[in-house]
Amino acid sequence: MISVTRLNGSQMWLNAIMIETVEETPDTYVTLVTGKRIIVLEKAADVIAKIEEYYREIGIHAATIKVQQTEEWS
């Protein structure tokens, strides 16, 4: 889970694996795989950094890099 801040200042935790996209237009929108969109106060780069950190903690980041490298070598 990653911590983000809603527009009203309250903190919430999102399951990082369920995040499909993060976009900044100029508000930061987090779209989940369910289609639900959430506006957060953090910048997109900060949300992405939190997601990457979470992936490293649970070991997914290394697996994703290996898959990408394998696909690039094909």
N, C-alpha and C positions, 0 to 999 in steps of 0.2 A: 504494500500500500504506500501511496505517496500523499503528502500533505499539500493541500492547496487552499487558497483563501477566496471565498465567495465575495461578490460585490458588496454585500452588507458587512463585510469584515469578519464573518464567522469562518472558522476553520473546518475543513472537511477532508476526508481521506478517500482516495480513489484507488481502485485496483488497477495498477499500471498495465497489467496484461490485457485489460478490457479497453484500453485507449486505442482508438483507431487513428485519429488525427489530432494535431494541435496546430491552430492557425492564429495569426495576429492580424486583425483587420480594423482598426487599431486595437480593439479589445481582444483579449486572448480567449479563444473558444477551444474547449476540449470536447471532442466528439468520441463517444463510446461506441463499441461494436453493436450495441443495441439501437443506435441511432440517436440516443439522448445527447443533447448539447448542453454544456455547462460553461458559463462565463466566469473567468477567474481573474484576480488582480495581478498575478505573477505574469512576467513576460514569457513568451513562448520558449525562448532559449532556456529560461530557468526551469520550466516544466519539463522540457526535454532532458535537461541535465539530471533532474530528479528521477525520470524514467530510466535513463541509462545507469544511474547509480543503483537503482533498485534491481535492474537486470543483472548487474555485476554481483550484487549481494546474493542473488538466488542462483547464479551460474548460467543464466540464459544468454548473457552478452557474449561470452566466449563461444557458445554454440552457434549463435547467429553469425559471428564473424567467420567461423569455419565454413558455414554453409555459403556465405557470400563469396569467399575466396574460391571454394570449389566450383561455384557457378561461373565465376570470372575465368577460371582456367579451362573451362570446357570449350 
